[in-house]
Amino acid sequence: MAFGAAAVVGNVGGGRLSDALGTRRSLMAALVGLVLALATLPFSAPHVLTMFANLLLWSACGFCLGPIVQSGVVAAAEEVAPDAVATASGFNIATFNFGIATFSAIGGVLVAGPGILMTP
């Protein structure tokens, strides 16, 4: 439940961040937060509270990427190919879904084999 709530915060925050800072700066901020969450995973995993906080950061930063990238894709399409905005938007979402499916499968193999700490 908390992971989902943090994801909602990330989605809304990503859109607002993109509007306020632009695509590149907000994308960098989100990626820095995501890298910090993933880099501290081995250190926070043994402790329930730090792992919980880490998962909230991971969720918020990870789910804020979608709206940021989507606004950048739409802005670029409006500039380069105004008639293809819907197509560009659709390809962006399809790419996200392909990545989710592919890396969920890879993560499942890693968790089943060497364990959760081996997941990126």
C-alpha positions, 0 to 999 in steps of 0.5 A, spaced: 500 500 500 505 504 501 509 503 495 503 504 491 502 511 495 509 513 493 508 511 486 502 516 486 506 521 489 511 520 484 507 520 478 503 527 480 510 529 482 514 527 476 508 531 472 509 537 476 517 537 476 517 537 469 512 543 468 517 547 473 524 545 471 523 542 464 524 535 461 532 534 462 533 537 469 527 533 472 529 527 469 536 528 472 533 529 479 529 523 478 534 519 476 539 521 482 534 519 487 533 512 483 540 511 483 541 513 491 535 508 492 538 502 488 545 504 491 543 504 498 539 497 497 544 493 500 545 497 506 538 498 508 535 491 506 537 488 513 533 493 517 526 494 516 525 501 517 530 503 513 528 498 507 521 501 508 524 508 507 528 506 501 522 502 498 518 509 498 524 513 495 525 508 490 517 508 488 516 515 488 523 516 483 521 510 479 514 512 478 516 519 476 520 518 470 514 516 466 510 523 466 517 526 465 519 522 459 512 523 456 512 530 457 518 530 453 516 526 448 510 530 446 514 536 446 519 534 441 513 531 437 509 537 437 516 541 435 518 536 430 512 532 427 505 535 430 501 530 426 505 524 429 504 526 437 499 521 438 503 516 435 510 518 439 506 518 445 503 511 444 510 508 442 513 511 448 508 508 453 509 501 449 516 502 450 515 503 458 511 496 458 516 492 454 521 494 459 517 493 465 515 486 462 522 484 460 526 486 466 520 483 471 522 477 467 529 478 468 528 480 476 524 474 477 530 469 474 535 473 479 530 472 485 529 465 484 536 464 483 542 468 487 536 472 491 533 479 492 540 482 493 542 481 486 537 485 483 539 491 480 
